[in-house]
Every structure is written in C-alpha cells, then in structure tokens.
C-alpha cells in the first residue's frame, strides 16, 4: 500500500527552528563507478533533488545547537553505499568533536545492492562512529521513519539512547519482499510495525512527525540541563523531613503502605517532576508494566528515573524482564552522565516457573552488581512497599531516602511468619522484630533521610509528592557536586 512520505528536508523543517539548518555536506566521491551505476546515480539525483541518500548538517532546537543526519528515501530507496557511509561517519565524527547532540532520522531499504559487500561492511564504520559519540557522553536520539530495514536498522537505526518511530512505519531487519522471494510466502502482518516494536519494548514510542519537535525539545531539556552549581528551585522546609518518634508502629506503617490510594511513582512524576520523557522496555524485546523508566527533571536537576509501578504490578508481579529493563536505565545513566534515581514500591518479585526460567535470581544479582559499581551518582527512594529481592535489587545507592511509612523486608511479613511460626497470624510481630520500617532502617544507617507523611501519603497525595520531589531535587543537586561514590562506600552502609 502506498503512503505519503516526508522527504529529509521536510522532516528537518519540522524538527528544527526556522531557518537554522546549515548543511555539512560536500559533493560525494563518484570515481570508479560503472557507466550503468553512474546513470542510476544521476537519475536518483534528478528524482530526489539531493546528491546522496543521507543529508547531514546542523541546526537549532529552541536555540540549542544540534547535529542531524537524515535519510532520503527518494535517492535509491535510501540505500547506503560507500559515499553515503562516508557522509554519515564524517557527520557523526564532527558532532562528537564539537560536543553536539546528534539527531538521526533513518529511512532506508538497507545496503545498496549496486555496491554489494563493500557497501555492506560500512555498517561497522557507522556503528563505531556512533559508539564513540555515545562514549563521549553525548546524546544520540533516533527517529525511525517508514521504511527502515536491513543494514540501516541493524546499525545507526538501533543504537539510540532514545528511539521513537513514526506511526505505521515498516521497521525490521529483513525486508518483506526478500522474505517472500526466499520462502515463497508473505511475511506475517503486524510484526514489522512501529506499534508492535513499541508494544514489545524494542523502541520507546510512536510519534507523529508533527510532534517530533516537541519530543526532541523536551528530551534535550533533560539531557542538556546543567550538571554543576545547581540552585534548587525552592528551599527545603524544616518540616519536610521526619525526625521524631514514630507516629505509628511498624505494622501500622506497613498497612498504610498497602493502601490502594497511596500515591505511587506515576503520581509522583505527575505532581513533582517536569519534562518527563517516558522510555520503554529493554530495547531487546522485553517490557514490564511494573517498571517505569523515564528521563526526568526534578526542579532544576535531571536524572534517569527507574520506578517500581504498583499499578503495573497488580496483575503481573515483577519478573526478570523488569530488572533487565531497569539495567537498561542504569546503562543510560552511565552513558549520559546523569544521576540515577530508583524508586522501590513492590510486593515482591514474581514467584513462578516463568520467572525461574527467565533467570530471576541472576537478574537480581546483576542489578545489585550494576548499581554498586555504577559510574554515576545514585539515589534510592523507598516509596512504599519493599518486599524481597525485587526491592533489594533497586536499593544500593550513594543516598537512600525513605518515606515515613515505607519499609524493606526479605519477605512480606506474612511470609516470614509462615516460615517461623507456620502461620500468618504473627506477621505484625515479625515485622516489628525484623526492623523493616523506615525509621528503624534510619537508625541502622541504611536510610539517610526520611520524608514526612502528614499524617499519611494517602491523605495528602499532591502535597506529599511535591515534598518528595523537592527532597529529591536537593539530594540530587548535592550528589552532582559530590560525584558518584565508590563501590566500597556504597556497600559500607550495610556493614
């Protein structure tokens, strides 16, 4: 089915500030091509109005200077030959050298068949250039267009820190026409679509072209925010932190943490954060509704946010895929040089054959290891329930902040009671004996500060979330000045 397609120039006009585009391109090198291929190239230039399948240059988004590489499908189906690869690599290298965020907008049928293997192996050069750009701590943002397949999807199309796609785009490694020619039947419908890739956690979302400028602007506000000398947006009130005797005992706090009306991570971001850019999945075909991952600003401070979402865990307890998604967020924080915030609010990891087959224990171990050794500042927020290894996997951090009625336990207190007393009637007694509450954990040195609930988060959801957000902003600003702690210092609080 045919469909209208924006060309590269039209997309650049949509994404960038008016009249800010400056091309970096020089005429491509065409020596040594056959007479027939030269004729194809000349015809492609006349048809497309451009001299290659990729345009490169720079522009501005809300005044911020950015580099751009954009595919042009009208030039030989956006295919990548040596000249296009040279242009791509030169642009990515220049963006890295000049410290610019890089926006990529691929559209392509893949490797240029007229050039064969010499074109095919350019994927290696392109991938290396993008990897070097990311290793420099510079953002690489990808907007996949219809269609993006083959070597383009398998190189610069799949390496973004943030990756979104236009609606109903054909996206995949294998072109459907090739599949049908090889196997004598059509490729199953609905697989190679942007919507399916988003649902499976392979890309972060589906965005219409007319909305891409706003998404890019919001993302860059987070990624390019100051990292030093940050003045929080408001002073921290004297009564924001809890510092007195427990207002309720441990079991009552646990009961309150389970209140369905208690605000979770979604309301926390709604009331307390700004410039939220939701991300999605592992990028490798897994997504869990109980793990929220986003780029976020709390006041003036940006971070990667990983929150256990109580709503998403209602029907699907946290399995190993949730922790693999969390580990993607940890890698993002490291690559982008942003602080990482983890938020604990879980009844526990999934206890099922599927979780065991998926390697749950190993994912808990790897999450602990990644957090303890992460080369970015880290902050853990104990927001509500904190049961078992699923909670512990998000705990190690430079600073640990707890809400007044949050808690952390090896098992739900009912489970501990079943082990010790062979019943669940001793759950309250076990909770008190095991020192699971935020106040006891503060006394033990596991928790650094406790955010007050007045009298309970469920009674004041908006004010509570705003108070938590302000504490996070102050803590993150201090962490950015101090820098990431060592693995030893992070582990020392549990000694």
Number of C-alpha atoms within 10 A of each C-alpha: 2 4 6 6 14 16 15 24 15 11 18 23 15 17 23 24 17 13 9 15 19 13 13 16 16 9 9 13 11 11 7 7 13 11 9 9 12 14 12 15 18 12 14 19 17 13 12 17 12 16 19 26 28 27 23 23 19 22 22 19 18 16 11 15 16 21 26 29 23 26 30 25 25 23 25 22 19 25 29 29 24 19 18 23 21 17 23 27 20 17 23 29 18 17 22 23 11 11 17 20 24 24 23 22 26 29 32 31 26 25 25 21 15 16 14 11 12 13 21 20 15 22 19 12 15 21 19 17 21 23 16 14 23 21 14 14 18 22 26 24 22 25 24 30 27 23 26 31 26 20 25 26 22 17 19 23 26 18 18 23 20 23 24 26 29 22 17 17 18 22 27 22 15 18 18 18 12 12 13 12 10 10 9 10 11 13 16 8 8 12 13 22 20 29 20 17 25 23 18 19 20 21 28 25 23 22 16 12 17 11 12 20 20 14 16 20 19 19 20 21 20 23 22 15 15 13 18 13 10 18 14 19 13 10 10 14 10 7 12 17 19 18 14 8 8 15 13 13 15 26 20 12 21 24 12 20 25 17 12 11 12 18 21 23 23 15 15 20 21 13 18 22 22 19 20 22 20 15 24 27 29 24 24 14 14 19 22 25 19 22 28 26 25 20 27 24 24 26 21 19 27 29 26 29 29 26 27 31 22 27 16 15 21 13 10 13 22 28 27 25 21 25 25 23 24 27 21 20 27 26 19 23 24 19 18 21 20 27 27 27 28 28 27 31 30 29 22 22 24 18 12 12 8 12 17 14 10 14 13 25 17 13 22 22 13 16 23 20 14 17 25 21 18 22 21 26 27 30 25 24 27 28 30 32 27 30 22 17 23 29 26 19 22 28 26 26 28 24 22 23 24 29 26 29 32 26 29 27 20 17 18 21 24 19 17 21 20 16 12 11 14 12 13 16 13 17 19 18 15 23 24 15 10 15 17 23 26 29 27 17 18 17 11 14 15 21 21 16 23 25 25 21 24 17 13 17 25 18 14 14 20 17 15 24 23 19 23 26 20 22 22 23 27 21 18 27 22 17 21 22 13 11 14 19 20 16 18 10 13 18 15 11 16 10 7
